[in-house]
């Protein structure tokens, strides 16, 4: 069984989650902050998503 947690996850603790073999991926609202969505600030959302991908890539060694 695998899990994809989404609550309470952010850049500071995602490594702890991804270290668990049963967790192949994580989600999190830190990549799409409510204020950025409401303002249509897609540049910020894109930047945060790219940073998240870079962080996970560095953690996974991929």
HURA-V648580 format. One record per backbone hydrogen bond with DSSP energy under -0.5 kcal/mol. NH is the residue of the N-H (numbers start at 1). CO is the residue of the C=O. If there is no record, write none. Layout:
BEGIN
nh->NH co->CO
nh->NH co->CO
END
This chain:
BEGIN
nh->3 co->22
nh->13 co->10
nh->14 co->10
nh->16 co->13
nh->17 co->13
nh->18 co->14
nh->19 co->15
nh->20 co->17
nh->21 co->19
nh->23 co->20
nh->24 co->3
nh->24 co->22
nh->25 co->3
nh->27 co->5
nh->31 co->28
nh->32 co->29
nh->36 co->33
nh->37 co->33
nh->38 co->34
nh->39 co->35
nh->40 co->36
nh->40 co->37
nh->41 co->36
nh->42 co->40
nh->45 co->41
nh->46 co->42
nh->47 co->43
nh->48 co->44
nh->49 co->45
nh->50 co->46
nh->51 co->47
nh->52 co->48
nh->53 co->49
nh->54 co->50
nh->55 co->51
nh->56 co->52
nh->57 co->53
nh->58 co->54
nh->59 co->55
nh->60 co->56
nh->61 co->57
nh->62 co->57
END
